[in-house]
Amino acid sequence: MLNKMLLSGAFLFSVTAMAEMPTYFNNEIDQEYRAVLKHMDEMMPQTDLELAYLPSFYPFSIFDIHATKLKNDKDKQAFTNFNLGVLGSQFLNVEPQVGTKLPNLVICKKDKCTEQRLKQISSFLAVSEEQILAFKNNISLNLVQLTAPNVYRINNTFYSPIQLLSYTPSKYAGFVPSADYKILSPDTASSLMELSAYSQKLRDLMIKHKVAAVTKDKNDSVNVIFGGLSDNHWGVVLLDKSNIPRKGDRNAIGLEYDVIKPLSETSFYYQTN
């Protein structure tokens, strides 16, 4: 217990020493974020292995914290980078110069990698129409994320075979995950397990086609995220009521489109950066 307290104290000290808090933080948001960091430090086992926790930073996984209540999209995007720096310094076990280059691993500007991505997208879309429509039409589903076959996220709840972690967005910044959560058993969380069963076929396809997450925005557009780290995502958006955006526009979670390639009148490949 003493060692854990010392580790936690050292972690919070390193957060302060590593970088000044962002300008869009106020005292309340600062305290909320520190509470999230404490929760993560207490929850995740310590390891010395390099990049062991990298999958936990992938889009909408447990370390990919989003500040959903920030009003400025630029601040939302800036926070994703700040969060990667803070949690990455604690959990990735790599030199700072290595950590800062990790997002580059998911950036593609060449024709060859773009073609590979488009083939992957096409393969998924060819078999997923029914499940995408089911996801889109279910008003209780906004997000399905996949870390492993039995480790996944639905909306703000993280599922594992033995327990569920269900988060409430923090009051001021809307952090998800946050320090406000419930630990539930699959046997006692019937409504959450119904969502799990409903999304099983979609998750099976996500596993087969290496899809990281599927999200839905307020305009009923579906974003299929195949990969990403921090503010660098790539995937395909299936539009409902919106028009195809332009480079420089921002998506529903505030990330700026760096690459846009229309695939049809109602879909487009994208990369954010």
CYANA upper distance limits for C-alpha pairs under 8 A (distance plus 0.5 A):
  1 MET  CA      5 MET  CA      6.74
  2 LEU  CA      6 LEU  CA      6.70
  3 ASN  CA      7 LEU  CA      6.61
  4 LYS  CA      8 SER  CA      6.59
  4 LYS  CA     42 GLU  CA      8.31
  5 MET  CA      9 GLY  CA      6.60
  6 LEU  CA     10 ALA  CA      6.53
  7 LEU  CA     11 PHE  CA      6.56
  8 SER  CA     12 LEU  CA      6.92
  8 SER  CA     38 LYS  CA      7.23
  8 SER  CA     41 ASP  CA      6.90
  8 SER  CA     42 GLU  CA      7.95
  9 GLY  CA     13 PHE  CA      6.73
 10 ALA  CA     14 SER  CA      6.59
 11 PHE  CA     15 VAL  CA      6.87
 11 PHE  CA     41 ASP  CA      8.27
 11 PHE  CA     90 GLN  CA      7.54
 12 LEU  CA     16 THR  CA      7.04
 12 LEU  CA     34 ARG  CA      7.85
 12 LEU  CA     37 LEU  CA      8.16
 12 LEU  CA     38 LYS  CA      8.11
 13 PHE  CA     17 ALA  CA      6.69
 14 SER  CA     18 MET  CA      6.25
 15 VAL  CA     19 ALA  CA      7.26
 15 VAL  CA     86 VAL  CA      6.63
 16 THR  CA     20 GLU  CA      7.00
 16 THR  CA     21 MET  CA      8.09
 18 MET  CA     86 VAL  CA      8.13
 21 MET  CA     25 PHE  CA      7.13
 21 MET  CA     30 ASP  CA      8.00
 22 PRO  CA     79 PHE  CA      8.41
 24 TYR  CA     75 ASP  CA      7.33
 25 PHE  CA     29 ILE  CA      5.97
 25 PHE  CA     30 ASP  CA      6.34
 26 ASN  CA     30 ASP  CA      6.48
 27 ASN  CA     31 GLN  CA      6.73
 28 GLU  CA     32 GLU  CA      6.73
 28 GLU  CA    172 TYR  CA      7.27
 29 ILE  CA     33 TYR  CA      6.61
 29 ILE  CA    172 TYR  CA      6.46
 29 ILE  CA    173 ALA  CA      6.30
 30 ASP  CA     34 ARG  CA      6.75
 31 GLN  CA     35 ALA  CA      6.66
 32 GLU  CA     36 VAL  CA      6.89
 32 GLU  CA    170 SER  CA      7.42
 32 GLU  CA    172 TYR  CA      8.30
 32 GLU  CA    173 ALA  CA      8.20
 32 GLU  CA    175 PHE  CA      8.42
 32 GLU  CA    178 SER  CA      8.18
 32 GLU  CA    179 ALA  CA      7.94
 33 TYR  CA     37 LEU  CA      6.77
 33 TYR  CA    175 PHE  CA      8.11
 33 TYR  CA    178 SER  CA      8.32
 34 ARG  CA     38 LYS  CA      6.68
 35 ALA  CA     39 HIS  CA      6.72
 35 ALA  CA    178 SER  CA      8.15
 35 ALA  CA    179 ALA  CA      6.19
 36 VAL  CA     40 MET  CA      6.73
 36 VAL  CA    177 PRO  CA      7.84
 36 VAL  CA    178 SER  CA      5.70
 36 VAL  CA    179 ALA  CA      5.35
 37 LEU  CA     41 ASP  CA      6.60
 37 LEU  CA     87 LEU  CA      8.31
 38 LYS  CA     42 GLU  CA      6.67
 39 HIS  CA     43 MET  CA      6.52
 39 HIS  CA    179 ALA  CA      6.58
 40 MET  CA     44 MET  CA      6.45
 41 ASP  CA     45 PRO  CA      8.41
 46 GLN  CA     91 PHE  CA      8.38
 47 THR  CA     52 ALA  CA      8.25
 47 THR  CA     91 PHE  CA      8.26
 48 ASP  CA     93 ASN  CA      6.88
 49 LEU  CA     92 LEU  CA      8.33
 49 LEU  CA     93 ASN  CA      7.11
 50 GLU  CA     92 LEU  CA      6.30
 50 GLU  CA     93 ASN  CA      5.38
 50 GLU  CA     94 VAL  CA      6.51
 51 LEU  CA     91 PHE  CA      8.22
 51 LEU  CA     92 LEU  CA      5.17
 51 LEU  CA     93 ASN  CA      6.88
 51 LEU  CA     94 VAL  CA      7.70
 52 ALA  CA     92 LEU  CA      7.14
 53 TYR  CA     57 PHE  CA      7.73
 53 TYR  CA     91 PHE  CA      6.92
 53 TYR  CA     92 LEU  CA      6.55
 54 LEU  CA     58 TYR  CA      7.64
 54 LEU  CA     92 LEU  CA      7.05
 55 PRO  CA     61 SER  CA      8.02
 55 PRO  CA    147 THR  CA      7.45
 56 SER  CA     61 SER  CA      5.70
 56 SER  CA     62 ILE  CA      6.02
 56 SER  CA     63 PHE  CA      5.89
 56 SER  CA     64 ASP  CA      7.64
 56 SER  CA    147 THR  CA      7.96
 57 PHE  CA     61 SER  CA      6.35
 57 PHE  CA     62 ILE  CA      7.35
 57 PHE  CA     63 PHE  CA      5.42
 57 PHE  CA     64 ASP  CA      5.48
 57 PHE  CA     84 LEU  CA      8.05
 57 PHE  CA    229 LEU  CA      6.93
 57 PHE  CA    230 SER  CA      7.83
 58 TYR  CA     63 PHE  CA      8.34
 58 TYR  CA     64 ASP  CA      6.97
 58 TYR  CA    212 ALA  CA      7.93
 58 TYR  CA    227 GLY  CA      7.61
 58 TYR  CA    228 GLY  CA      6.41
 58 TYR  CA    229 LEU  CA      5.79
 58 TYR  CA    230 SER  CA      7.98
 59 PRO  CA     64 ASP  CA      6.65
 59 PRO  CA    145 GLN  CA      8.27
 59 PRO  CA    212 ALA  CA      7.08
 59 PRO  CA    213 ALA  CA      7.28
 59 PRO  CA    225 ILE  CA      8.12
 59 PRO  CA    227 GLY  CA      7.47
 59 PRO  CA    228 GLY  CA      6.43
 59 PRO  CA    229 LEU  CA      6.84
 59 PRO  CA    230 SER  CA      7.90
 59 PRO  CA    233 HIS  CA      7.99
 60 PHE  CA     64 ASP  CA      5.76
 60 PHE  CA     65 ILE  CA      7.74
 60 PHE  CA    145 GLN  CA      6.91
 60 PHE  CA    153 ARG  CA      8.42
 60 PHE  CA    213 ALA  CA      7.68
 61 SER  CA     65 ILE  CA      8.47
 61 SER  CA    145 GLN  CA      7.47
 61 SER  CA    146 LEU  CA      8.21
 61 SER  CA    147 THR  CA      7.38
 61 SER  CA    152 TYR  CA      8.48
 61 SER  CA    153 ARG  CA      7.86
 62 ILE  CA    158 PHE  CA      8.29
 62 ILE  CA    177 PRO  CA      7.30
 63 PHE  CA     87 LEU  CA      7.78
 63 PHE  CA    177 PRO  CA      8.37
 64 ASP  CA     80 THR  CA      7.89
 64 ASP  CA     83 ASN  CA      8.17
 64 ASP  CA     84 LEU  CA      8.04
 64 ASP  CA    230 SER  CA      7.55
 65 ILE  CA     80 THR  CA      7.53
 65 ILE  CA     83 ASN  CA      7.49
 65 ILE  CA    175 PHE  CA      6.94
 65 ILE  CA    176 VAL  CA      6.01
 65 ILE  CA    177 PRO  CA      6.31
 66 HIS  CA     76 LYS  CA      7.83
 66 HIS  CA     79 PHE  CA      8.03
 66 HIS  CA     80 THR  CA      7.05
 66 HIS  CA    174 GLY  CA      8.12
 66 HIS  CA    175 PHE  CA      6.03
 66 HIS  CA    176 VAL  CA      6.09
 66 HIS  CA    177 PRO  CA      8.03
 67 ALA  CA     76 LYS  CA      6.64
 67 ALA  CA     79 PHE  CA      7.70
 67 ALA  CA    173 ALA  CA      5.78
 67 ALA  CA    174 GLY  CA      5.66
 67 ALA  CA    175 PHE  CA      5.03
 67 ALA  CA    176 VAL  CA      7.32
 68 THR  CA     76 LYS  CA      7.92
 68 THR  CA    169 PRO  CA      8.34
 68 THR  CA    173 ALA  CA      6.93
 68 THR  CA    174 GLY  CA      5.23
 68 THR  CA    175 PHE  CA      6.62
 68 THR  CA    176 VAL  CA      7.89
 68 THR  CA    253 ILE  CA      8.08
 69 LYS  CA    172 TYR  CA      7.36
 69 LYS  CA    173 ALA  CA      5.41
 69 LYS  CA    174 GLY  CA      5.15
 69 LYS  CA    175 PHE  CA      8.16
 70 LEU  CA     75 ASP  CA      7.40
 70 LEU  CA     76 LYS  CA      6.72
 70 LEU  CA    173 ALA  CA      6.28
 70 LEU  CA    174 GLY  CA      7.91
 71 LYS  CA     75 ASP  CA      8.30
 71 LYS  CA     76 LYS  CA      8.40
 72 ASN  CA     76 LYS  CA      6.95
 72 ASN  CA    254 GLY  CA      8.44
 73 ASP  CA     77 GLN  CA      6.78
 73 ASP  CA    250 ARG  CA      8.11
 73 ASP  CA    253 ILE  CA      7.93
 73 ASP  CA    254 GLY  CA      4.84
 73 ASP  CA    255 LEU  CA      7.68
 74 LYS  CA     78 ALA  CA      6.53
 74 LYS  CA    254 GLY  CA      7.15
 74 LYS  CA    255 LEU  CA      8.23
 75 ASP  CA     79 PHE  CA      6.49
 76 LYS  CA     80 THR  CA      7.12
 76 LYS  CA    253 ILE  CA      7.88
 76 LYS  CA    254 GLY  CA      6.34
 76 LYS  CA    255 LEU  CA      8.17
 77 GLN  CA     81 ASN  CA      7.41
 77 GLN  CA    231 ASP  CA      6.68
 77 GLN  CA    254 GLY  CA      6.33
 77 GLN  CA    255 LEU  CA      6.02
 77 GLN  CA    256 GLU  CA      8.38
 78 ALA  CA     82 PHE  CA      6.79
 79 PHE  CA     83 ASN  CA      6.41
 80 THR  CA     84 LEU  CA      6.80
 80 THR  CA    230 SER  CA      5.86
 80 THR  CA    231 ASP  CA      6.48
 81 ASN  CA     85 GLY  CA      6.87
 81 ASN  CA    230 SER  CA      6.08
 81 ASN  CA    231 ASP  CA      7.02
 82 PHE  CA     86 VAL  CA      6.80
 83 ASN  CA     87 LEU  CA      6.49
 83 ASN  CA     88 GLY  CA      8.29
 84 LEU  CA     88 GLY  CA      5.74
 84 LEU  CA    230 SER  CA      6.70
 85 GLY  CA     89 SER  CA      6.49
 85 GLY  CA     99 GLY  CA      8.16
 85 GLY  CA    100 THR  CA      8.14
 86 VAL  CA     90 GLN  CA      7.39
 87 LEU  CA     91 PHE  CA      6.57
 87 LEU  CA     92 LEU  CA      8.39
 88 GLY  CA     92 LEU  CA      5.59
 88 GLY  CA     93 ASN  CA      8.19
 88 GLY  CA     99 GLY  CA      7.52
 89 SER  CA     93 ASN  CA      7.37
 89 SER  CA     94 VAL  CA      8.06
 89 SER  CA     96 PRO  CA      7.70
 89 SER  CA     99 GLY  CA      8.26
 92 LEU  CA     99 GLY  CA      8.32
 94 VAL  CA     98 VAL  CA      6.69
 94 VAL  CA     99 GLY  CA      6.74
 95 GLU  CA     99 GLY  CA      6.84
 96 PRO  CA    100 THR  CA      6.75
 97 GLN  CA    101 LYS  CA      7.22
 98 VAL  CA    102 LEU  CA      7.09
101 LYS  CA    105 LEU  CA      7.99
102 LEU  CA    106 VAL  CA      8.49
102 LEU  CA    229 LEU  CA      8.33
103 PRO  CA    107 ILE  CA      7.58
103 PRO  CA    228 GLY  CA      8.08
103 PRO  CA    229 LEU  CA      6.00
103 PRO  CA    230 SER  CA      7.30
103 PRO  CA    232 ASN  CA      7.07
106 VAL  CA    227 GLY  CA      7.55
106 VAL  CA    228 GLY  CA      6.21
106 VAL  CA    229 LEU  CA      7.46
106 VAL  CA    232 ASN  CA      7.35
106 VAL  CA    233 HIS  CA      8.02
106 VAL  CA    234 TRP  CA      8.49
107 ILE  CA    232 ASN  CA      7.46
107 ILE  CA    271 GLN  CA      8.17
107 ILE  CA    273 ASN  CA      8.44
108 CYS  CA    113 CYS  CA      6.72
108 CYS  CA    114 THR  CA      7.09
109 LYS  CA    113 CYS  CA      8.09
109 LYS  CA    114 THR  CA      7.69
110 LYS  CA    114 THR  CA      6.75
111 ASP  CA    115 GLU  CA      6.56
112 LYS  CA    116 GLN  CA      6.89
113 CYS  CA    117 ARG  CA      6.71
114 THR  CA    118 LEU  CA      6.71
115 GLU  CA    119 LYS  CA      6.75
116 GLN  CA    120 GLN  CA      6.84
117 ARG  CA    121 ILE  CA      6.69
118 LEU  CA    122 SER  CA      6.52
118 LEU  CA    269 TYR  CA      8.06
119 LYS  CA    123 SER  CA      6.58
120 GLN  CA    124 PHE  CA      6.90
120 GLN  CA    209 HIS  CA      7.58
121 ILE  CA    125 LEU  CA      6.66
121 ILE  CA    235 GLY  CA      7.87
121 ILE  CA    236 VAL  CA      7.56
122 SER  CA    126 ALA  CA      6.55
123 SER  CA    127 VAL  CA      7.59
123 SER  CA    209 HIS  CA      8.03
124 PHE  CA    128 SER  CA      6.52
124 PHE  CA    205 LEU  CA      8.03
124 PHE  CA    209 HIS  CA      6.49
125 LEU  CA    129 GLU  CA      6.85
128 SER  CA    132 ILE  CA      6.41
128 SER  CA    202 LEU  CA      7.98
128 SER  CA    205 LEU  CA      7.67
129 GLU  CA    133 LEU  CA      6.59
130 GLU  CA    134 ALA  CA      6.74
131 GLN  CA    135 PHE  CA      6.63
131 GLN  CA    201 LYS  CA      7.44
131 GLN  CA    202 LEU  CA      6.01
132 ILE  CA    136 LYS  CA      6.55
132 ILE  CA    202 LEU  CA      7.83
132 ILE  CA    222 VAL  CA      8.44
133 LEU  CA    137 ASN  CA      6.54
134 ALA  CA    138 ASN  CA      6.72
135 PHE  CA    141 LEU  CA      6.97
135 PHE  CA    142 ASN  CA      8.43
135 PHE  CA    199 SER  CA      7.89
136 LYS  CA    141 LEU  CA      8.15
136 LYS  CA    216 LYS  CA      7.46
136 LYS  CA    220 ASP  CA      7.23
136 LYS  CA    222 VAL  CA      7.60
140 SER  CA    195 LEU  CA      8.43
141 LEU  CA    154 ILE  CA      7.86
141 LEU  CA    155 ASN  CA      7.03
141 LEU  CA    195 LEU  CA      8.10
142 ASN  CA    154 ILE  CA      8.22
142 ASN  CA    155 ASN  CA      6.23
142 ASN  CA    215 THR  CA      6.09
142 ASN  CA    216 LYS  CA      5.61
142 ASN  CA    217 ASP  CA      7.88
143 LEU  CA    153 ARG  CA      8.05
143 LEU  CA    154 ILE  CA      6.02
143 LEU  CA    155 ASN  CA      5.23
143 LEU  CA    213 ALA  CA      7.67
143 LEU  CA    214 VAL  CA      6.24
143 LEU  CA    215 THR  CA      4.90
143 LEU  CA    216 LYS  CA      7.02
144 VAL  CA    152 TYR  CA      7.96
144 VAL  CA    153 ARG  CA      6.19
144 VAL  CA    154 ILE  CA      5.16
144 VAL  CA    155 ASN  CA      6.98
144 VAL  CA    199 SER  CA      8.25
144 VAL  CA    203 ARG  CA      8.23
144 VAL  CA    213 ALA  CA      6.08
144 VAL  CA    214 VAL  CA      5.76
144 VAL  CA    215 THR  CA      7.00
145 GLN  CA    152 TYR  CA      6.01
145 GLN  CA    153 ARG  CA      5.31
145 GLN  CA    154 ILE  CA      6.91
145 GLN  CA    212 ALA  CA      6.41
145 GLN  CA    213 ALA  CA      4.62
145 GLN  CA    214 VAL  CA      6.91
146 LEU  CA    151 VAL  CA      7.16
146 LEU  CA    152 TYR  CA      4.97
146 LEU  CA    153 ARG  CA      6.92
146 LEU  CA    203 ARG  CA      7.65
146 LEU  CA    206 MET  CA      7.92
146 LEU  CA    207 ILE  CA      8.09
146 LEU  CA    211 VAL  CA      7.99
146 LEU  CA    212 ALA  CA      5.98
146 LEU  CA    213 ALA  CA      6.59
147 THR  CA    151 VAL  CA      5.99
147 THR  CA    152 TYR  CA      5.86
147 THR  CA    212 ALA  CA      7.74
148 ALA  CA    152 TYR  CA      6.96
148 ALA  CA    207 ILE  CA      8.32
149 PRO  CA    203 ARG  CA      8.30
149 PRO  CA    204 ASP  CA      8.33
149 PRO  CA    207 ILE  CA      7.41
150 ASN  CA    159 TYR  CA      7.91
150 ASN  CA    160 SER  CA      6.26
150 ASN  CA    161 PRO  CA      6.76
151 VAL  CA    158 PHE  CA      7.91
151 VAL  CA    159 TYR  CA      6.08
151 VAL  CA    160 SER  CA      5.29
151 VAL  CA    161 PRO  CA      7.94
152 TYR  CA    158 PHE  CA      6.35
152 TYR  CA    159 TYR  CA      5.80
152 TYR  CA    160 SER  CA      7.44
153 ARG  CA    157 THR  CA      6.06
153 ARG  CA    158 PHE  CA      4.81
153 ARG  CA    159 TYR  CA      6.31
154 ILE  CA    158 PHE  CA      7.05
154 ILE  CA    159 TYR  CA      8.20
154 ILE  CA    195 LEU  CA      8.07
154 ILE  CA    196 SER  CA      7.85
156 ASN  CA    166 SER  CA      6.50
156 ASN  CA    167 TYR  CA      5.99
156 ASN  CA    168 THR  CA      7.71
156 ASN  CA    176 VAL  CA      7.59
156 ASN  CA    177 PRO  CA      7.91
157 THR  CA    164 LEU  CA      7.12
157 THR  CA    165 LEU  CA      6.01
157 THR  CA    166 SER  CA      4.60
157 THR  CA    167 TYR  CA      6.54
158 PHE  CA    164 LEU  CA      6.12
158 PHE  CA    165 LEU  CA      5.57
158 PHE  CA    166 SER  CA      6.81
159 TYR  CA    163 GLN  CA      6.97
159 TYR  CA    164 LEU  CA      5.20
159 TYR  CA    165 LEU  CA      7.16
160 SER  CA    164 LEU  CA      6.65
161 PRO  CA    186 PRO  CA      8.20
162 ILE  CA    185 SER  CA      7.27
162 ILE  CA    186 PRO  CA      7.48
163 GLN  CA    183 ILE  CA      7.26
163 GLN  CA    184 LEU  CA      6.20
163 GLN  CA    185 SER  CA      5.36
163 GLN  CA    186 PRO  CA      6.55
164 LEU  CA    182 LYS  CA      8.46
164 LEU  CA    183 ILE  CA      6.21
164 LEU  CA    184 LEU  CA      5.44
164 LEU  CA    185 SER  CA      6.58
164 LEU  CA    186 PRO  CA      7.22
165 LEU  CA    181 TYR  CA      7.05
165 LEU  CA    182 LYS  CA      6.31
165 LEU  CA    183 ILE  CA      5.38
165 LEU  CA    184 LEU  CA      6.91
166 SER  CA    181 TYR  CA      5.90
166 SER  CA    182 LYS  CA      5.73
166 SER  CA    183 ILE  CA      7.05
166 SER  CA    184 LEU  CA      7.96
167 TYR  CA    176 VAL  CA      7.29
167 TYR  CA    177 PRO  CA      6.44
167 TYR  CA    178 SER  CA      6.82
167 TYR  CA    179 ALA  CA      8.28
167 TYR  CA    180 ASP  CA      6.43
167 TYR  CA    181 TYR  CA      4.78
167 TYR  CA    182 LYS  CA      7.10
168 THR  CA    176 VAL  CA      7.67
168 THR  CA    177 PRO  CA      8.11
168 THR  CA    178 SER  CA      7.24
168 THR  CA    180 ASP  CA      6.07
168 THR  CA    181 TYR  CA      6.49
169 PRO  CA    173 ALA  CA      8.42
169 PRO  CA    174 GLY  CA      5.02
169 PRO  CA    175 PHE  CA      5.69
169 PRO  CA    176 VAL  CA      5.77
169 PRO  CA    177 PRO  CA      7.45
169 PRO  CA    178 SER  CA      6.51
169 PRO  CA    180 ASP  CA      7.76
170 SER  CA    174 GLY  CA      4.88
170 SER  CA    175 PHE  CA      5.58
170 SER  CA    176 VAL  CA      7.67
170 SER  CA    178 SER  CA      6.26
170 SER  CA    179 ALA  CA      7.85
170 SER  CA    180 ASP  CA      7.30
174 GLY  CA    178 SER  CA      8.40
184 LEU  CA    188 THR  CA      7.48
184 LEU  CA    189 ALA  CA      7.05
185 SER  CA    189 ALA  CA      6.78
186 PRO  CA    190 SER  CA      7.75
186 PRO  CA    193 MET  CA      7.14
189 ALA  CA    193 MET  CA      6.67
190 SER  CA    194 GLU  CA      6.64
191 SER  CA    195 LEU  CA      7.15
192 LEU  CA    196 SER  CA      6.93
193 MET  CA    197 ALA  CA      6.69
194 GLU  CA    198 TYR  CA      6.58
195 LEU  CA    199 SER  CA      6.66
196 SER  CA    200 GLN  CA      6.64
199 SER  CA    203 ARG  CA      6.67
200 GLN  CA    204 ASP  CA      6.65
201 LYS  CA    205 LEU  CA      6.96
202 LEU  CA    206 MET  CA      6.72
203 ARG  CA    207 ILE  CA      6.66
204 ASP  CA    208 LYS  CA      6.90
205 LEU  CA    209 HIS  CA      6.56
206 MET  CA    210 LYS  CA      6.05
206 MET  CA    211 VAL  CA      5.12
206 MET  CA    212 ALA  CA      7.61
206 MET  CA    213 ALA  CA      8.34
207 ILE  CA    211 VAL  CA      7.02
210 LYS  CA    226 PHE  CA      7.02
211 VAL  CA    224 VAL  CA      7.68
211 VAL  CA    225 ILE  CA      6.69
211 VAL  CA    226 PHE  CA      4.84
211 VAL  CA    227 GLY  CA      7.53
212 ALA  CA    224 VAL  CA      8.39
212 ALA  CA    225 ILE  CA      6.12
212 ALA  CA    226 PHE  CA      5.50
212 ALA  CA    227 GLY  CA      6.27
213 ALA  CA    224 VAL  CA      6.64
213 ALA  CA    225 ILE  CA      5.61
213 ALA  CA    226 PHE  CA      7.33
214 VAL  CA    222 VAL  CA      7.44
214 VAL  CA    223 ASN  CA      6.16
214 VAL  CA    224 VAL  CA      5.08
214 VAL  CA    225 ILE  CA      6.51
215 THR  CA    222 VAL  CA      6.20
215 THR  CA    223 ASN  CA      5.64
215 THR  CA    224 VAL  CA      7.12
215 THR  CA    225 ILE  CA      8.49
216 LYS  CA    220 ASP  CA      6.26
216 LYS  CA    221 SER  CA      6.17
216 LYS  CA    222 VAL  CA      5.11
216 LYS  CA    223 ASN  CA      6.71
217 ASP  CA    221 SER  CA      6.14
217 ASP  CA    222 VAL  CA      7.30
217 ASP  CA    252 ALA  CA      6.79
219 ASN  CA    240 ASP  CA      7.24
219 ASN  CA    241 LYS  CA      6.44
219 ASN  CA    242 SER  CA      7.52
220 ASP  CA    239 LEU  CA      7.88
220 ASP  CA    240 ASP  CA      6.30
220 ASP  CA    241 LYS  CA      7.67
221 SER  CA    237 VAL  CA      7.29
221 SER  CA    238 LEU  CA      6.11
221 SER  CA    239 LEU  CA      5.01
221 SER  CA    240 ASP  CA      5.63
221 SER  CA    241 LYS  CA      7.73
221 SER  CA    242 SER  CA      8.00
222 VAL  CA    237 VAL  CA      6.12
222 VAL  CA    238 LEU  CA      5.59
222 VAL  CA    239 LEU  CA      7.07
223 ASN  CA    235 GLY  CA      7.70
223 ASN  CA    236 VAL  CA      6.50
223 ASN  CA    237 VAL  CA      4.93
223 ASN  CA    238 LEU  CA      6.93
224 VAL  CA    235 GLY  CA      6.02
224 VAL  CA    236 VAL  CA      5.80
224 VAL  CA    237 VAL  CA      6.65
225 ILE  CA    233 HIS  CA      7.29
225 ILE  CA    234 TRP  CA      6.38
225 ILE  CA    235 GLY  CA      4.99
225 ILE  CA    236 VAL  CA      7.23
226 PHE  CA    233 HIS  CA      8.24
226 PHE  CA    234 TRP  CA      6.55
226 PHE  CA    235 GLY  CA      5.64
227 GLY  CA    233 HIS  CA      6.36
227 GLY  CA    234 TRP  CA      6.21
227 GLY  CA    235 GLY  CA      7.60
228 GLY  CA    232 ASN  CA      5.68
228 GLY  CA    233 HIS  CA      4.61
228 GLY  CA    234 TRP  CA      6.72
229 LEU  CA    233 HIS  CA      7.00
231 ASP  CA    255 LEU  CA      6.73
231 ASP  CA    272 THR  CA      7.15
231 ASP  CA    273 ASN  CA      6.39
232 ASN  CA    271 GLN  CA      7.43
232 ASN  CA    272 THR  CA      5.55
232 ASN  CA    273 ASN  CA      5.30
233 HIS  CA    271 GLN  CA      6.13
233 HIS  CA    272 THR  CA      5.74
233 HIS  CA    273 ASN  CA      7.82
234 TRP  CA    269 TYR  CA      8.04
234 TRP  CA    270 TYR  CA      6.05
234 TRP  CA    271 GLN  CA      4.83
234 TRP  CA    272 THR  CA      6.97
235 GLY  CA    269 TYR  CA      6.29
235 GLY  CA    270 TYR  CA      6.19
235 GLY  CA    271 GLN  CA      7.33
236 VAL  CA    267 SER  CA      7.38
236 VAL  CA    268 PHE  CA      6.06
236 VAL  CA    269 TYR  CA      4.97
236 VAL  CA    270 TYR  CA      6.59
237 VAL  CA    267 SER  CA      5.99
237 VAL  CA    268 PHE  CA      6.08
237 VAL  CA    269 TYR  CA      7.18
237 VAL  CA    270 TYR  CA      8.17
238 LEU  CA    266 THR  CA      6.51
238 LEU  CA    267 SER  CA      5.10
238 LEU  CA    268 PHE  CA      7.55
239 LEU  CA    243 ASN  CA      7.73
239 LEU  CA    244 ILE  CA      8.21
239 LEU  CA    266 THR  CA      5.50
239 LEU  CA    267 SER  CA      6.26
240 ASP  CA    266 THR  CA      7.65
243 ASN  CA    266 THR  CA      7.98
244 ILE  CA    262 PRO  CA      7.82
244 ILE  CA    265 GLU  CA      8.24
244 ILE  CA    266 THR  CA      7.69
244 ILE  CA    267 SER  CA      7.81
244 ILE  CA    268 PHE  CA      7.53
245 PRO  CA    249 ASP  CA      6.71
245 PRO  CA    260 ILE  CA      8.05
246 ARG  CA    257 TYR  CA      7.89
246 ARG  CA    260 ILE  CA      7.07
247 LYS  CA    256 GLU  CA      8.23
247 LYS  CA    257 TYR  CA      5.70
247 LYS  CA    258 ASP  CA      5.89
247 LYS  CA    259 VAL  CA      6.49
247 LYS  CA    260 ILE  CA      6.56
248 GLY  CA    256 GLU  CA      6.16
248 GLY  CA    257 TYR  CA      5.79
248 GLY  CA    258 ASP  CA      6.76
249 ASP  CA    256 GLU  CA      6.22
249 ASP  CA    257 TYR  CA      6.21
250 ARG  CA    254 GLY  CA      5.89
250 ARG  CA    255 LEU  CA      5.72
250 ARG  CA    256 GLU  CA      4.80
250 ARG  CA    257 TYR  CA      6.31
251 ASN  CA    255 LEU  CA      5.99
251 ASN  CA    256 GLU  CA      7.03
251 ASN  CA    257 TYR  CA      7.70
255 LEU  CA    272 THR  CA      6.66
255 LEU  CA    273 ASN  CA      7.73
256 GLU  CA    272 THR  CA      5.87
256 GLU  CA    273 ASN  CA      6.62
257 TYR  CA    270 TYR  CA      7.24
257 TYR  CA    271 GLN  CA      6.44
257 TYR  CA    272 THR  CA      4.85
257 TYR  CA    273 ASN  CA      7.04
258 ASP  CA    270 TYR  CA      7.94
258 ASP  CA    271 GLN  CA      6.12
258 ASP  CA    272 THR  CA      5.43
258 ASP  CA    273 ASN  CA      6.08
259 VAL  CA    269 TYR  CA      8.37
259 VAL  CA    270 TYR  CA      5.75
259 VAL  CA    271 GLN  CA      5.41
259 VAL  CA    272 THR  CA      7.22
260 ILE  CA    268 PHE  CA      7.18
260 ILE  CA    269 TYR  CA      6.40
260 ILE  CA    270 TYR  CA      5.18
260 ILE  CA    271 GLN  CA      7.34
261 LYS  CA    268 PHE  CA      5.96
261 LYS  CA    269 TYR  CA      5.53
261 LYS  CA    270 TYR  CA      6.83
262 PRO  CA    267 SER  CA      6.68
262 PRO  CA    268 PHE  CA      4.61
262 PRO  CA    269 TYR  CA      6.71
263 LEU  CA    267 SER  CA      5.94
263 LEU  CA    268 PHE  CA      5.32
263 LEU  CA    269 TYR  CA      7.14
264 SER  CA    268 PHE  CA      7.24
